[in-house]
């Protein structure tokens, strides 16, 4: 049961930090972005495209889960070994 508590705290803190860094990075990149208006054609269309949507948080959480359980397994193996 204690492993589940540790895992929950780890995943929630990882997700919170991941989201905070993503938002902070987005704010910094937006603040320092300067558009290059010389390369824009004269006949601007009214369409706006945002690209494809992806969910990097899901992959990051999956990777964090695997890393957590691998580290716990390594820790318990080294704890049980006597040299």
Secondary structure by P-SEA (a helix, b strand, c coil): caaaaaaaaaaaaaaaaaaaaaaaaaaaaaaacccccccccccccccccccccccaaaaaaaaaaaaaaaaaaaaaaaaaccc
